[in-house]
């Protein structure tokens, strides 16, 4: 049943933000830039972003026993896999997908959308997610926040 709830979330939220909205933007602003062979980097970037998101979804279900949906959150704090190096890998993966589409289609509008998406994600993370996780997981989340960066992974010392 949890996998079905995850599928419903994926169809609605990433389906909207990563498929439907970019398609609407591409239709509304058809301007394109010829990026040459670099467009193939877009496929790679989008593929890596999708793989990262799928890894995170699996970890939410198997390790956290929940989904990314705020109404069906993980019951355990997920700090393994991609979450060991960055606190918000799903959003990082989503931005990679949007930027990959921007390169593939040579669409400046999708670069702007990626920046808007990142800003909206940051505001949501800071204004809702971090506070909610702090209430739900207390000291464990506080320790996790101290050791893992929000957006940009860095090499750990020692």
C-alpha positions in Angstrom: 0.0 0.0 0.0 2.9 2.4 0.8 4.2 1.9 -2.8 0.8 2.9 -4.2 0.8 6.0 -2.0 4.3 6.8 -3.3 3.1 6.3 -6.9 0.2 8.7 -6.4 2.5 11.3 -4.9 5.0 10.9 -7.8 2.3 11.3 -10.5 0.8 14.4 -8.8 3.8 16.4 -7.5 6.9 15.6 -9.6 4.5 14.8 -12.5 3.2 18.4 -12.3 6.5 20.2 -11.5 8.9 18.2 -13.7 6.7 17.2 -16.7 3.5 19.3 -17.0 4.8 22.8 -16.0 8.0 22.5 -18.2 5.8 21.4 -21.2 3.5 24.4 -20.6 6.5 26.7 -20.4 8.0 25.2 -23.6 4.7 25.7 -25.4 4.3 29.3 -24.2 7.9 30.4 -24.8 9.2 28.6 -27.9 12.5 30.5 -28.1 15.4 28.1 -28.4 19.2 28.4 -28.3 21.3 26.0 -30.3 23.6 24.4 -27.7 25.0 21.9 -30.2 26.2 18.6 -28.8 25.9 20.0 -25.3 22.3 19.1 -25.5 23.3 15.5 -24.8 24.6 16.6 -21.4 21.0 17.6 -20.7 19.9 13.9 -21.1 22.7 12.8 -18.7 21.8 15.5 -16.2 18.1 14.8 -16.3 18.8 11.0 -16.0 21.1 11.5 -13.0 18.5 13.7 -11.4 15.8 11.1 -12.0 18.0 8.4 -10.6 18.7 10.4 -7.5 15.0 11.1 -6.9 14.2 7.4 -7.4 16.9 6.4 -4.9 15.4 8.9 -2.4 11.9 7.6 -2.9 13.0 4.1 -2.3 14.9 5.1 0.9 11.8 7.0 2.2 9.7 3.9 1.8 12.1 1.3 2.9 14.1 3.1 5.6 11.6 5.8 6.7 8.4 3.8 6.2 6.7 6.8 4.6 6.6 8.9 1.4 7.7 12.4 0.5 4.1 13.7 0.8 3.6 15.9 3.8 0.5 14.1 4.7 2.3 10.7 4.7 5.8 11.5 5.9 8.4 8.9 6.9 8.1 7.6 10.5 11.9 7.4 10.8 14.5 10.0 10.0 16.2 9.1 6.7 19.9 9.9 6.9 21.4 7.2 4.7 22.1 7.1 1.0 22.0 10.5 -0.7 20.9 12.0 2.7 24.4 11.4 4.1 25.9 14.1 1.9 23.0 16.6 1.4 19.8 17.2 3.4 17.6 17.8 0.4 18.7 15.5 -2.4 15.2 15.2 -3.9 15.1 18.9 -4.7 18.6 18.7 -6.0 17.5 15.9 -8.3 14.5 17.9 -9.4 16.6 20.9 -10.3 19.0 18.6 -12.2 16.0 17.3 -14.2 14.8 20.8 -15.1 18.2 22.0 -16.0 18.7 18.9 -18.1 15.5 19.6 -20.0 16.7 23.2 -20.5 19.9 21.9 -22.1 18.1 19.3 -24.2 15.6 21.7 -25.6 17.9 24.7 -25.6 15.2 26.6 -23.6 16.2 29.6 -21.5 12.7 29.6 -20.0 13.5 26.4 -18.3 16.7 27.8 -16.7 14.5 30.6 -15.3 12.0 27.9 -14.1 14.8 26.0 -12.4 15.8 29.1 -10.5 12.2 29.8 -9.5 11.8 26.1 -8.5 15.0 26.3 -6.4 13.9 29.5 -4.6 10.4 28.1 -3.9 12.0 24.8 -2.6 14.4 26.7 -0.4 11.5 28.8 1.1 9.5 25.6 1.7 12.4 23.8 3.2 13.3 26.6 5.6 9.7 27.7 6.3 8.0 24.3 6.7 10.2 21.1 6.4 13.0 22.0 8.7 10.6 23.1 11.5 8.4 20.1 11.0 11.4 17.7 11.1 12.8 19.4 14.2 9.5 18.9 16.0 9.1 15.3 14.8 12.7 14.0 15.3 14.1 16.5 17.9 17.8 16.0 18.9 18.4 13.4 16.1 17.4 16.0 13.5 19.4 18.8 15.2 22.5 16.6 15.1 21.9 15.7 11.4 21.5 19.4 10.5 24.9 20.1 12.1 26.7 17.5 10.1 25.0 17.6 6.7 24.6 20.7 4.5 21.2 21.8 3.2 21.9 22.1 -0.5 25.6 21.7 -1.6 27.4 18.6 -0.6 31.0 18.9 0.6 33.7 16.4 1.5 33.7 15.5 5.1 36.8 15.7 7.2 38.2 12.9 9.2 
